[in-house]
Structures are given as structure tokens and as C-alpha cells.
Amino acid sequence: MSATGTLRLPRTEQSARVRRLSESEAEALQPVAPTSAPLSVLLTEGTARAHEQAERSVFLQSLFCGSWEGIYGQYVRAQHYVSYLRQLHLLYATYESVLPRAARTSLTPVLLMPELRRADALEADLAYFCGETRTETFACVETRLHAERLREVAEDAPHLLVAHVYARCVLDLFTAPERSRLVASAFELEDSRGTLFHGSATPDELTALRVRLHSRIDGLELEEDEAREIIQEARMAFRLQALVCDELARGATGISPPSGGYRGGFSASQ
């Protein structure tokens, strides 16, 4: 128990809030069998199902490939896009806020990758679309749950932050160029306005980032149980992302499963 009365749980034990995950979602948190494969490979293979479910969320599929023609459609789509940016801003701002606790440790090469400092870019995009950057007020319960999980693991088991780094790279950074083009086209944007978060990385730059991420993850000096915990936590991160998207889709105007088009940008085999 901390000085503030918050129950601090060791490593991979989930908090009471995290246990709100359904039984089917909790199945993805089963123990990982020991193996000699590199951790980056184990992460890719061990999170494939949870990653796919997060990418295939109705909200993301509708947002990035649904047909929203006309002024009204563009307006509604912008509302949903801003809602999504607000959730991401809280998560990235929370991540950056907990980094000092893990600074100057063996985890630094992964946790302090500059590409993960995206809060300022999200603020700029929010300012462009709606003139202000409030996020806490608009964050859904699932996003606040996700942010609380970041704070918990930073305090109790900072090696688990590696799992969240991996999840955010796969979900956001590796899909960024395609989404940037889609957003710019949908809202007729120019000069990177409104798309700073997604940026405009080239295929070569993304390949270099992927190689660097995997190399740094594989270079971490971890105990076998710590590696297994990171894989379990990465599954949790993808599940929490899916819950955030499910909440954003609930009751949202125009959100429906698309019949074709965008299907995410990072194959589980990559």
C-alpha cells in the first residue's frame, strides 16, 4: 500500500480496474511458454491475435476507410478523429510523464526513443482542429484506465513499459504514413496541418525504425520471467486499445463496419 492508499501490485498482477476486462479478453493474458527466440519475435507472435483485434475495431475501420462524403460527413468524421486524438494525447502525455522514473536504467534505449515523444504533435493537431487541447475532460473511462496502467507499471515494474512502447509503435507509428495520407485527403489538409502526430515518414525511415526498435528490445538484459511478463503486458496494452475504440464507437454517429478499404498497416508477420 502506497502512502496515498493506492494498492501497489507486483509486476503482472492486474489492478481491480484492469480486471474489468471480459473473460474472453483475459484469455490473451495466459502465461507465455519459455523459449530461446528473441523477445521481439516473441512479442510479434505472442500478441498477434490481440493486435489484430485492436486494428480491426469498428471505430478505426469506420474512421479511416468509411464513406463520409459531403460537408456533414466530413464534419462528423472530424469530430470522431478529434475524439481519437484526445485519447491518444492523454496516453502519450502520461507515458512521457512517467519516463523520469525509468531514466538512466538498462531500459533507457527502448523507453527514451525520440519517436515516442508524440504529445506535442498531438497538441498541435488538436489545436488545428478545435482550437484547444483539453484531453482529461474528454477521455473515456477506458483511456483513463489505460493511463492508470502506465502509471502503475512505471511505479511497480518499469520493465513492463517496454510492452507499451511496442504496442504504440505497432498501432501508431508503423501505420502513421498511410493514416496521414487518408486524413489529409479526407479533410483536404496541406502542409502537415492536422497530421503532425501521424507525420510523413518514408518507407525507408519506417524500416529503420522497426529494425532499431527490435534491436533495442532484443538487447535488453532481462530475466526469463520478465520477458514473459512483457509479452503478457503487451497483450494487455492491445486489449486496452480495443476497449478504448469500442467505447468511442458506442453511440457515435455514422460508425459502422466498413465493407472494404483500409485494414490497418502492420502485419503480424513483420
Backbone as CSV, one residue per row, in Angstrom:
resi,resn,N_x,N_y,N_z,CA_x,CA_y,CA_z,C_x,C_y,C_z
1,MET,0.856,-1.193,0.000,0.000,0.000,0.000,0.889,1.239,0.000
2,SER,0.641,2.146,-0.928,1.449,3.351,-1.005,1.013,4.351,0.038
3,ALA,1.779,5.466,0.118,1.466,6.495,1.102,0.108,7.126,0.837
4,THR,-0.343,7.064,-0.421,-1.629,7.668,-0.758,-2.779,6.684,-0.630
5,GLY,-2.467,5.455,-0.198,-3.521,4.469,-0.009,-3.824,3.655,-1.241
6,THR,-3.017,3.819,-2.299,-3.239,3.062,-3.522,-2.553,1.709,-3.425
7,LEU,-3.280,0.672,-3.726,-2.699,-0.664,-3.675,-1.701,-0.828,-4.809
8,ARG,-0.460,-1.173,-4.460,0.576,-1.384,-5.454,0.783,-2.880,-5.651
9,LEU,0.555,-3.351,-6.857,0.631,-4.777,-7.134,1.944,-5.117,-7.809
10,PRO,2.530,-6.253,-7.484,3.810,-6.632,-8.096,3.648,-7.074,-9.544
11,ARG,4.482,-6.572,-10.381,4.654,-6.993,-11.758,3.353,-7.254,-12.502
12,THR,3.061,-8.504,-12.858,1.968,-8.743,-13.792,0.609,-8.949,-13.140
13,GLU,0.474,-8.794,-11.850,-0.850,-8.872,-11.255,-1.636,-7.635,-11.674
14,GLN,-2.851,-7.848,-12.172,-3.633,-6.706,-12.635,-4.366,-6.025,-11.480
15,SER,-4.551,-4.711,-11.628,-5.327,-3.966,-10.649,-6.795,-4.336,-10.788
16,ALA,-7.602,-3.887,-9.819,-9.034,-4.183,-9.865,-9.662,-3.608,-11.121
17,ARG,-9.173,-2.438,-11.557,-9.730,-1.837,-12.760,-9.387,-2.656,-13.994
18,VAL,-8.171,-3.140,-14.078,-7.778,-3.931,-15.226,-8.581,-5.216,-15.289
19,ARG,-9.003,-5.737,-14.146,-9.788,-6.964,-14.138,-11.165,-6.776,-14.750
20,ARG,-11.505,-5.533,-15.129,-12.772,-5.290,-15.798,-12.768,-5.875,-17.202
21,LEU,-11.617,-6.285,-17.684,-11.571,-6.954,-18.973,-12.452,-8.199,-18.923
22,SER,-13.129,-8.481,-20.011,-14.009,-9.652,-20.044,-13.188,-10.936,-20.017
23,GLU,-13.857,-12.049,-19.750,-13.153,-13.321,-19.682,-12.490,-13.658,-21.015
24,SER,-13.169,-13.334,-22.115,-12.575,-13.638,-23.415,-11.318,-12.817,-23.647
25,GLU,-11.320,-11.585,-23.172,-10.138,-10.750,-23.312,-9.034,-11.238,-22.396
26,ALA,-9.405,-11.704,-21.221,-8.402,-12.171,-20.271,-7.706,-13.434,-20.745
27,GLU,-8.327,-14.160,-21.686,-7.687,-15.362,-22.218,-6.351,-15.045,-22.868
28,ALA,-6.233,-13.827,-23.399,-4.994,-13.442,-24.079,-3.867,-13.176,-23.102
29,LEU,-4.148,-13.232,-21.801,-3.136,-12.944,-20.804,-2.591,-14.219,-20.164
30,GLN,-2.781,-15.340,-20.827,-2.283,-16.601,-20.292,-0.756,-16.618,-20.323
31,PRO,-0.116,-17.366,-19.436,1.344,-17.408,-19.383,1.966,-17.795,-20.712
32,VAL,3.137,-17.235,-20.957,3.863,-17.494,-22.194,4.902,-18.574,-21.944
33,ALA,4.950,-19.571,-22.806,5.906,-20.657,-22.636,7.331,-20.153,-22.870
34,PRO,8.297,-20.635,-22.087,9.678,-20.200,-22.263,10.233,-20.640,-23.611
35,THR,11.108,-19.822,-24.198,11.720,-20.115,-25.484,12.989,-19.308,-25.615
36,SER,13.844,-19.738,-26.547,15.102,-19.037,-26.740,15.029,-17.994,-27.845
37,ALA,13.870,-17.809,-28.453,13.714,-16.839,-29.534,13.902,-15.416,-29.004
38,PRO,14.326,-14.472,-29.866,14.471,-13.076,-29.439,13.141,-12.517,-28.940
39,LEU,13.215,-11.586,-28.007,11.993,-11.035,-27.419,11.126,-10.351,-28.473
40,SER,11.739,-9.692,-29.447,10.944,-9.018,-30.478,10.097,-10.018,-31.260
41,VAL,10.646,-11.191,-31.507,9.898,-12.243,-32.208,8.776,-12.775,-31.323
42,LEU,9.087,-12.985,-30.059,8.066,-13.478,-29.126,6.926,-12.472,-28.982
43,LEU,7.252,-11.184,-28.986,6.219,-10.154,-28.900,5.318,-10.182,-30.124
44,THR,5.918,-10.267,-31.297,5.136,-10.296,-32.531,4.203,-11.510,-32.551
45,GLU,4.750,-12.673,-32.231,3.953,-13.897,-32.271,2.950,-13.963,-31.125
46,GLY,3.372,-13.526,-29.941,2.528,-13.659,-28.762,1.409,-12.657,-28.675
47,THR,1.465,-11.589,-29.485,0.419,-10.560,-29.439,-0.377,-10.488,-30.732
48,ALA,-0.145,-11.407,-31.652,-0.758,-11.321,-32.985,-2.281,-11.213,-32.912
49,ARG,-2.905,-12.059,-32.086,-4.370,-12.052,-32.013,-4.889,-10.760,-31.401
50,ALA,-4.303,-10.328,-30.293,-4.757,-9.100,-29.640,-4.501,-7.893,-30.529
51,HIS,-3.372,-7.896,-31.240,-3.045,-6.798,-32.158,-4.076,-6.714,-33.273
52,GLU,-4.415,-7.846,-33.862,-5.377,-7.853,-34.952,-6.739,-7.339,-34.493
53,GLN,-7.167,-7.762,-33.316,-8.461,-7.314,-32.803,-8.473,-5.805,-32.579
54,ALA,-7.366,-5.265,-32.098,-7.291,-3.820,-31.895,-7.345,-3.078,-33.222
55,GLU,-6.615,-3.571,-34.222,-6.597,-2.930,-35.536,-7.948,-3.033,-36.241
56,ARG,-8.674,-4.115,-35.983,-9.940,-4.353,-36.681,-11.137,-3.742,-35.955
57,SER,-10.900,-2.887,-34.995,-12.019,-2.280,-34.263,-12.929,-1.530,-35.228
58,VAL,-14.211,-1.571,-34.951,-15.193,-0.895,-35.802,-14.880,0.598,-35.896
59,PHE,-14.467,1.184,-34.786,-14.203,2.626,-34.780,-13.086,2.983,-35.749
60,LEU,-11.947,2.307,-35.654,-10.819,2.630,-36.523,-11.137,2.325,-37.976
61,GLN,-11.801,1.210,-38.239,-12.129,0.865,-39.612,-13.089,1.877,-40.226
62,SER,-14.071,2.309,-39.460,-15.014,3.305,-39.970,-14.342,4.663,-40.150
63,LEU,-13.485,5.007,-39.198,-12.837,6.317,-39.249,-11.901,6.432,-40.439
64,PHE,-11.128,5.389,-40.698,-10.090,5.503,-41.714,-10.457,4.948,-43.087
65,CYS,-11.649,4.373,-43.218,-11.995,3.926,-44.576,-13.474,3.998,-44.889
66,GLY,-14.317,4.413,-43.960,-15.741,4.519,-44.236,-16.034,5.638,-45.227
67,SER,-17.191,5.572,-45.847,-17.604,6.602,-46.789,-18.350,7.704,-46.047
68,TRP,-17.714,8.876,-45.965,-18.292,10.008,-45.227,-18.320,11.223,-46.156
69,GLU,-19.004,11.110,-47.245,-18.972,12.153,-48.247,-19.840,13.341,-47.852
70,GLY,-19.543,14.496,-48.450,-20.319,15.700,-48.194,-19.829,16.473,-46.990
71,ILE,-20.315,17.693,-46.847,-19.888,18.561,-45.751,-20.248,17.954,-44.405
72,TYR,-21.455,17.402,-44.268,-21.872,16.822,-42.997,-21.009,15.625,-42.648
73,GLY,-20.761,14.771,-43.622,-19.929,13.606,-43.366,-18.536,13.992,-42.929
74,GLN,-17.978,15.012,-43.568,-16.641,15.466,-43.204,-16.643,16.039,-41.788
75,TYR,-17.687,16.767,-41.438,-17.785,17.355,-40.099,-17.864,16.273,-39.027
76,VAL,-18.714,15.268,-39.249,-18.871,14.190,-38.280,-17.573,13.397,-38.161
77,ARG,-16.954,13.128,-39.298,-15.703,12.378,-39.280,-14.632,13.135,-38.500
78,ALA,-14.577,14.459,-38.672,-13.610,15.274,-37.931,-13.868,15.192,-36.433
79,GLN,-15.143,15.162,-36.039,-15.471,15.029,-34.613,-14.892,13.733,-34.049
80,HIS,-15.073,12.644,-34.773,-14.564,11.360,-34.302,-13.043,11.325,-34.312
81,TYR,-12.445,11.938,-35.313,-10.988,11.963,-35.372,-10.427,12.747,-34.194
82,VAL,-11.034,13.871,-33.873,-10.594,14.665,-32.723,-10.770,13.874,-31.436
83,SER,-11.880,13.147,-31.307,-12.086,12.322,-30.115,-10.965,11.305,-29.961
84,TYR,-10.564,10.713,-31.081,-9.484,9.726,-31.048,-8.167,10.385,-30.665
85,LEU,-7.881,11.551,-31.227,-6.648,12.263,-30.888,-6.604,12.613,-29.404
86,ARG,-7.753,12.955,-28.831,-7.781,13.289,-27.401,-7.377,12.084,-26.553
87,GLN,-7.853,10.911,-26.920,-7.489,9.714,-26.160,-5.989,9.456,-26.277
88,LEU,-5.471,9.580,-27.491,-4.038,9.362,-27.708,-3.205,10.384,-26.957
89,HIS,-3.674,11.616,-26.909,-2.897,12.648,-26.222,-2.744,12.326,-24.747
90,LEU,-3.818,11.887,-24.110,-3.723,11.542,-22.695,-2.734,10.390,-22.496
91,LEU,-2.762,9.408,-23.368,-1.870,8.258,-23.235,-0.409,8.653,-23.446
92,TYR,-0.137,9.419,-24.474,1.246,9.815,-24.736,1.753,10.793,-23.689
93,ALA,0.890,11.710,-23.233,1.303,12.641,-22.185,1.588,11.892,-20.887
94,THR,0.775,10.885,-20.585,1.007,10.071,-19.392,2.315,9.313,-19.516
95,TYR,2.545,8.726,-20.679,3.791,7.985,-20.888,5.000,8.897,-20.678
96,GLU,4.968,10.072,-21.265,6.099,10.988,-21.110,6.271,11.423,-19.656
97,SER,5.171,11.521,-18.933,5.256,11.973,-17.543,5.899,10.943,-16.622
98,VAL,5.817,9.653,-16.993,6.389,8.616,-16.122,7.816,8.255,-16.509
99,LEU,8.308,8.762,-17.620,9.648,8.396,-18.071,10.759,8.729,-17.082
100,PRO,10.699,9.868,-16.374,11.785,10.144,-15.425,12.017,9.038,-14.410
101,ARG,10.988,8.264,-14.083,11.149,7.181,-13.111,12.015,6.051,-13.670
102,ALA,12.046,5.941,-14.999,12.798,4.856,-15.612,14.078,5.346,-16.282
103,ALA,14.393,6.624,-16.117,15.583,7.187,-16.756,16.855,6.594,-16.147
104,ARG,17.898,6.563,-16.969,19.212,6.072,-16.546,19.155,4.644,-15.993
105,THR,18.369,3.812,-16.649,18.331,2.390,-16.321,18.657,1.606,-17.586
106,SER,18.720,0.301,-17.477,19.000,-0.523,-18.648,17.874,-0.471,-19.673
107,LEU,16.715,0.069,-19.277,15.570,0.167,-20.177,15.622,1.401,-21.068
108,THR,16.530,2.315,-20.784,16.589,3.603,-21.466,16.606,3.499,-22.991
109,PRO,17.399,2.598,-23.595,17.433,2.551,-25.060,16.073,2.361,-25.716
110,VAL,15.166,1.664,-25.045,13.830,1.448,-25.597,12.880,2.559,-25.170
111,LEU,12.853,2.877,-23.903,11.852,3.801,-23.377,12.061,5.239,-23.842
112,LEU,13.289,5.613,-24.118,13.555,7.001,-24.479,13.749,7.203,-25.977
113,MET,13.222,6.330,-26.778,13.274,6.535,-28.221,12.531,7.816,-28.579
114,PRO,13.163,8.735,-29.283,12.546,10.042,-29.541,11.246,9.965,-30.326
115,GLU,11.064,8.926,-31.132,9.840,8.801,-31.923,8.595,8.666,-31.055
116,LEU,8.789,8.280,-29.787,7.647,8.096,-28.891,7.197,9.390,-28.224
117,ARG,7.949,10.453,-28.413,7.559,11.746,-27.845,6.566,12.410,-28.793
118,ARG,5.307,12.051,-28.668,4.286,12.497,-29.610,3.250,13.431,-28.996
119,ALA,3.364,13.743,-27.729,2.349,14.571,-27.067,2.269,15.961,-27.686
120,ASP,3.421,16.574,-27.994,3.411,17.916,-28.581,2.753,17.914,-29.958
121,ALA,3.031,16.888,-30.738,2.417,16.793,-32.062,0.898,16.642,-31.939
122,LEU,0.455,15.860,-30.961,-0.988,15.702,-30.742,-1.621,17.019,-30.306
123,GLU,-0.929,17.767,-29.471,-1.439,19.080,-29.063,-1.606,19.994,-30.264
124,ALA,-0.624,19.973,-31.154,-0.694,20.824,-32.342,-1.858,20.409,-33.245
125,ASP,-2.068,19.116,-33.420,-3.182,18.645,-34.247,-4.524,19.016,-33.630
126,LEU,-4.637,18.866,-32.316,-5.880,19.239,-31.639,-6.136,20.739,-31.742
127,ALA,-5.088,21.521,-31.610,-5.239,22.966,-31.727,-5.707,23.342,-33.135
128,TYR,-5.219,22.638,-34.129,-5.629,22.927,-35.512,-7.103,22.600,-35.719
129,PHE,-7.534,21.439,-35.242,-8.907,21.002,-35.497,-9.946,21.704,-34.634
130,CYS,-9.605,21.977,-33.378,-10.644,22.523,-32.494,-10.195,23.703,-31.647
131,GLY,-8.962,24.162,-31.810,-8.531,25.383,-31.144,-8.111,25.221,-29.702
132,GLU,-8.236,24.024,-29.149,-7.786,23.782,-27.779,-7.412,22.319,-27.634
133,THR,-6.715,22.010,-26.542,-6.134,20.680,-26.415,-6.577,19.941,-25.156
134,ARG,-7.697,20.342,-24.561,-8.143,19.619,-23.366,-8.349,18.147,-23.694
135,THR,-7.822,17.290,-22.825,-7.967,15.855,-23.061,-8.558,15.125,-21.865
136,GLU,-8.147,15.488,-20.675,-8.620,14.775,-19.486,-10.137,14.795,-19.408
137,THR,-10.736,15.940,-19.708,-12.185,16.073,-19.635,-12.890,15.158,-20.624
138,PHE,-12.269,14.959,-21.778,-12.900,14.187,-22.844,-12.444,12.737,-22.900
139,ALA,-11.515,12.359,-22.047,-11.014,10.987,-22.074,-12.075,10.027,-21.533
140,CYS,-12.292,8.935,-22.256,-13.273,7.962,-21.793,-12.689,7.129,-20.650
141,VAL,-13.539,6.372,-20.001,-13.119,5.577,-18.849,-11.992,4.623,-19.236
142,GLU,-12.106,4.008,-20.405,-11.099,3.045,-20.826,-9.743,3.705,-21.049
143,THR,-9.753,4.941,-21.556,-8.490,5.655,-21.741,-7.861,5.998,-20.403
144,ARG,-8.675,6.412,-19.449,-8.143,6.717,-18.115,-7.615,5.448,-17.452
145,LEU,-8.291,4.323,-17.706,-7.809,3.028,-17.221,-6.439,2.710,-17.817
146,HIS,-6.308,2.946,-19.113,-5.045,2.686,-19.793,-3.933,3.574,-19.231
147,ALA,-4.245,4.854,-19.015,-3.252,5.782,-18.454,-2.856,5.377,-17.040
148,GLU,-3.830,4.933,-16.257,-3.535,4.486,-14.896,-2.630,3.260,-14.916
149,ARG,-2.839,2.389,-15.899,-1.979,1.215,-16.011,-0.539,1.635,-16.299
150,LEU,-0.339,2.627,-17.130,1.009,3.134,-17.398,1.668,3.633,-16.120
151,ARG,0.904,4.359,-15.315,1.464,4.876,-14.058,1.775,3.744,-13.087
152,GLU,0.915,2.739,-13.051,1.133,1.606,-12.148,2.418,0.851,-12.486
153,VAL,2.587,0.507,-13.767,3.758,-0.287,-14.112,5.039,0.537,-14.020
154,ALA,4.946,1.835,-14.280,6.130,2.689,-14.123,6.598,2.699,-12.676
155,GLU,5.653,2.621,-11.767,5.969,2.639,-10.336,6.434,1.280,-9.842
156,ASP,5.758,0.225,-10.271,5.973,-1.090,-9.676,6.854,-2.032,-10.498
157,ALA,6.800,-1.921,-11.805,7.545,-2.847,-12.670,7.862,-2.134,-13.985
158,PRO,8.817,-1.204,-13.978,9.071,-0.375,-15.164,9.447,-1.155,-16.412
159,HIS,9.939,-2.385,-16.270,10.260,-3.154,-17.475,9.013,-3.417,-18.315
160,LEU,7.825,-3.359,-17.690,6.599,-3.579,-18.437,6.259,-2.420,-19.371
161,LEU,6.896,-1.273,-19.169,6.695,-0.165,-20.101,7.175,-0.540,-21.504
162,VAL,8.109,-1.462,-21.597,8.584,-1.927,-22.901,7.414,-2.478,-23.711
163,ALA,6.494,-3.148,-23.048,5.324,-3.700,-23.729,4.467,-2.592,-24.333
164,HIS,4.319,-1.501,-23.610,3.500,-0.398,-24.099,4.208,0.349,-25.223
165,VAL,5.530,0.426,-25.159,6.290,1.005,-26.266,6.051,0.194,-27.535
166,TYR,6.167,-1.110,-27.418,5.950,-1.977,-28.573,4.550,-1.791,-29.146
167,ALA,3.542,-1.793,-28.287,2.163,-1.662,-28.750,1.920,-0.343,-29.455
168,ARG,2.456,0.753,-28.909,2.231,2.057,-29.526,2.971,2.178,-30.853
169,CYS,4.145,1.598,-30.948,4.862,1.609,-32.224,4.066,0.874,-33.292
170,VAL,3.568,-0.291,-32.940,2.816,-1.105,-33.899,1.494,-0.434,-34.271
171,LEU,0.796,0.104,-33.289,-0.526,0.674,-33.525,-0.472,2.041,-34.190
172,ASP,0.508,2.857,-33.819,0.521,4.252,-34.251,1.633,4.583,-35.242
173,LEU,2.866,4.262,-34.895,3.988,4.711,-35.702,4.095,3.953,-37.026
174,PHE,3.909,2.643,-36.988,4.063,1.865,-38.215,2.882,2.026,-39.166
175,THR,1.757,2.504,-38.683,0.586,2.760,-39.525,0.476,4.235,-39.903
176,ALA,1.367,5.073,-39.386,1.232,6.529,-39.497,1.197,7.060,-40.928
177,PRO,2.121,6.681,-41.822,2.112,7.293,-43.157,0.801,7.095,-43.913
178,GLU,0.272,5.870,-43.877,-0.982,5.609,-44.579,-2.122,6.410,-43.963
179,ARG,-2.166,6.460,-42.646,-3.233,7.221,-41.996,-3.072,8.714,-42.243
180,SER,-1.840,9.179,-42.286,-1.603,10.596,-42.568,-2.159,10.975,-43.933
181,ARG,-1.916,10.133,-44.923,-2.442,10.409,-46.261,-3.964,10.378,-46.275
182,LEU,-4.559,9.424,-45.568,-6.010,9.330,-45.525,-6.637,10.545,-44.867
183,VAL,-6.052,10.978,-43.747,-6.585,12.142,-43.029,-6.434,13.406,-43.871
184,ALA,-5.254,13.586,-44.468,-5.017,14.772,-45.291,-5.990,14.828,-46.460
185,SER,-6.255,13.661,-47.061,-7.189,13.620,-48.184,-8.626,13.866,-47.737
186,ALA,-9.032,13.239,-46.634,-10.413,13.355,-46.159,-10.771,14.785,-45.778
187,PHE,-9.809,15.479,-45.162,-10.090,16.835,-44.683,-9.439,17.917,-45.530
188,GLU,-8.885,17.515,-46.688,-8.273,18.459,-47.626,-7.230,19.328,-46.928
189,LEU,-6.293,18.666,-46.249,-5.268,19.361,-45.485,-4.014,19.549,-46.325
190,GLU,-3.251,20.578,-45.976,-1.998,20.858,-46.664,-0.919,21.201,-45.645
191,ASP,0.342,21.013,-46.037,1.494,21.432,-45.227,1.496,20.812,-43.836
192,SER,1.101,19.552,-43.732,1.137,18.794,-42.469,0.187,19.324,-41.408
193,ARG,-0.667,20.260,-41.740,-1.624,20.767,-40.752,-2.585,19.656,-40.344
194,GLY,-2.711,19.444,-39.045,-3.622,18.421,-38.536,-3.102,17.003,-38.621
195,THR,-1.899,16.813,-39.154,-1.366,15.455,-39.296,0.040,15.330,-38.721
196,LEU,0.402,16.193,-37.803,1.743,16.128,-37.224,1.956,14.845,-36.432
197,PHE,0.910,14.372,-35.769,1.059,13.140,-34.990,1.433,11.978,-35.902
198,HIS,0.718,11.841,-36.999,0.984,10.737,-37.899,2.223,10.981,-38.747
199,GLY,2.544,12.238,-38.999,3.780,12.560,-39.697,3.812,12.042,-41.123
200,SER,4.994,12.037,-41.682,5.142,11.625,-43.082,6.430,10.835,-43.275
201,ALA,6.641,9.849,-42.453,7.847,9.025,-42.553,7.856,8.253,-43.868
202,THR,9.032,8.102,-44.438,9.184,7.344,-45.678,9.250,5.846,-45.351
203,PRO,9.034,5.001,-46.349,9.169,3.553,-46.107,10.537,3.180,-45.546
204,ASP,11.587,3.816,-46.036,12.930,3.524,-45.529,13.071,3.928,-44.063
205,GLU,12.480,5.056,-43.705,12.546,5.515,-42.317,11.779,4.577,-41.394
206,LEU,10.641,4.081,-41.863,9.876,3.133,-41.059,10.624,1.818,-40.891
207,THR,11.258,1.366,-41.959,12.048,0.135,-41.867,13.176,0.297,-40.857
208,ALA,13.841,1.456,-40.906,14.932,1.713,-39.966,14.411,1.766,-38.534
209,LEU,13.240,2.374,-38.338,12.650,2.437,-37.008,12.312,1.044,-36.499
210,ARG,11.731,0.222,-37.360,11.368,-1.143,-36.955,12.608,-1.943,-36.567
211,VAL,13.660,-1.823,-37.366,14.905,-2.532,-37.070,15.489,-2.042,-35.755
212,ARG,15.480,-0.729,-35.551,16.042,-0.155,-34.317,15.232,-0.584,-33.098
213,LEU,13.912,-0.570,-33.224,13.066,-0.991,-32.106,13.336,-2.441,-31.735
214,HIS,13.331,-3.330,-32.723,13.555,-4.746,-32.455,14.947,-4.983,-31.878
215,SER,15.944,-4.276,-32.415,17.311,-4.449,-31.930,17.436,-4.023,-30.478
216,ARG,16.807,-2.919,-30.135,16.915,-2.429,-28.760,16.131,-3.316,-27.793
217,ILE,14.983,-3.819,-28.221,14.225,-4.739,-27.372,15.023,-6.015,-27.146
218,ASP,15.607,-6.543,-28.201,16.380,-7.778,-28.082,17.662,-7.574,-27.280
219,GLY,18.141,-6.337,-27.194,19.367,-6.054,-26.458,19.176,-5.841,-24.971
220,LEU,17.926,-5.831,-24.505,17.667,-5.639,-23.083,18.137,-6.854,-22.285
221,GLU,18.704,-6.596,-21.132,19.117,-7.678,-20.244,17.986,-7.968,-19.273
222,LEU,17.236,-9.010,-19.569,16.034,-9.338,-18.804,16.096,-10.771,-18.303
223,GLU,15.480,-10.978,-17.150,15.286,-12.337,-16.668,14.182,-12.993,-17.508
224,GLU,14.164,-14.304,-17.514,13.174,-15.022,-18.320,11.756,-14.669,-17.907
225,ASP,11.520,-14.543,-16.600,10.170,-14.210,-16.149,9.800,-12.783,-16.535
226,GLU,10.766,-11.884,-16.591,10.488,-10.515,-17.010,10.090,-10.466,-18.482
227,ALA,10.751,-11.255,-19.317,10.398,-11.310,-20.735,8.970,-11.827,-20.915
228,ARG,8.615,-12.866,-20.160,7.253,-13.392,-20.254,6.236,-12.346,-19.810
229,GLU,6.563,-11.609,-18.765,5.656,-10.574,-18.267,5.460,-9.466,-19.296
230,ILE,6.517,-9.125,-20.027,6.417,-8.086,-21.054,5.452,-8.522,-22.155
231,ILE,5.507,-9.782,-22.557,4.595,-10.276,-23.584,3.153,-10.234,-23.083
232,GLN,2.943,-10.648,-21.843,1.603,-10.584,-21.261,1.104,-9.143,-21.194
233,GLU,1.988,-8.233,-20.813,1.594,-6.825,-20.705,1.298,-6.227,-22.072
234,ALA,2.027,-6.644,-23.095,1.758,-6.150,-24.445,0.369,-6.584,-24.908
235,ARG,-0.006,-7.818,-24.570,-1.366,-8.258,-24.880,-2.385,-7.358,-24.175
236,MET,-2.087,-7.044,-22.927,-2.951,-6.145,-22.182,-3.063,-4.784,-22.859
237,ALA,-1.948,-4.254,-23.346,-1.950,-2.944,-23.998,-2.835,-2.955,-25.242
238,PHE,-2.748,-4.003,-26.042,-3.600,-4.096,-27.225,-5.067,-4.224,-26.827
239,ARG,-5.339,-4.981,-25.777,-6.731,-5.142,-25.319,-7.300,-3.809,-24.835
240,LEU,-6.502,-3.059,-24.119,-6.963,-1.762,-23.641,-7.225,-0.818,-24.809
241,GLN,-6.391,-0.879,-25.832,-6.625,-0.081,-27.037,-7.960,-0.449,-27.672
242,ALA,-8.245,-1.743,-27.751,-9.507,-2.192,-28.325,-10.695,-1.688,-27.507
243,LEU,-10.551,-1.701,-26.185,-11.627,-1.203,-25.320,-11.863,0.290,-25.526
244,VAL,-10.795,1.050,-25.692,-10.926,2.485,-25.958,-11.710,2.696,-27.245
245,CYS,-11.352,1.972,-28.291,-12.035,2.126,-29.571,-13.490,1.680,-29.495
246,ASP,-13.751,0.618,-28.749,-15.132,0.170,-28.578,-15.970,1.244,-27.900
247,GLU,-15.402,1.907,-26.907,-16.130,2.956,-26.206,-16.379,4.150,-27.118
248,LEU,-15.395,4.528,-27.928,-15.573,5.643,-28.851,-16.638,5.338,-29.900
249,ALA,-16.760,4.068,-30.269,-17.744,3.681,-31.282,-19.156,3.627,-30.729
250,ARG,-19.280,3.455,-29.418,-20.589,3.255,-28.808,-21.435,4.521,-28.945
251,GLY,-22.467,4.461,-29.746,-23.367,5.591,-29.918,-22.839,6.687,-30.821
252,ALA,-21.694,6.483,-31.456,-21.107,7.515,-32.312,-21.825,7.565,-33.657
253,THR,-22.138,8.749,-34.108,-22.836,8.936,-35.376,-22.019,8.408,-36.540
254,GLY,-22.650,7.606,-37.383,-22.014,7.162,-38.615,-21.039,6.019,-38.484
255,ILE,-20.823,5.520,-37.277,-19.858,4.434,-37.102,-20.518,3.106,-37.433
256,SER,-19.968,2.414,-38.410,-20.466,1.097,-38.785,-19.346,0.327,-39.455
257,PRO,-19.385,-1.005,-39.410,-18.327,-1.795,-40.030,-18.231,-1.506,-41.520
258,PRO,-17.043,-1.139,-42.043,-16.889,-0.845,-43.462,-16.860,-2.122,-44.298
259,SER,-17.250,-1.989,-45.562,-17.267,-3.159,-46.432,-15.942,-3.406,-47.125
260,GLY,-15.046,-2.423,-47.086,-13.746,-2.591,-47.731,-12.848,-1.432,-47.393
261,GLY,-11.683,-1.388,-48.002,-10.786,-0.259,-47.783,-9.730,-0.563,-46.759
262,TYR,-9.407,0.430,-45.979,-8.281,0.355,-45.046,-8.451,-0.777,-44.045
263,ARG,-7.383,-1.521,-43.819,-7.432,-2.647,-42.886,-6.212,-2.669,-41.973
264,GLY,-5.697,-1.522,-41.645,-4.529,-1.492,-40.771,-3.258,-1.585,-41.585
265,GLY,-2.122,-1.215,-40.952,-0.921,-1.098,-41.738,0.262,-1.936,-41.305
266,PHE,0.129,-2.801,-40.314,1.318,-3.530,-39.841,0.972,-4.988,-39.667
267,SER,1.512,-5.800,-40.524,1.230,-7.230,-40.471,1.875,-7.869,-39.258
268,ALA,1.202,-8.836,-38.676,1.746,-9.535,-37.512,3.024,-10.264,-37.859
269,SER,3.252,-10.512,-39.128,4.451,-11.219,-39.542,5.655,-10.302,-39.698
270,GLN,5.429,-8.995,-39.621,6.539,-8.061,-39.813,7.347,-7.915,-38.554
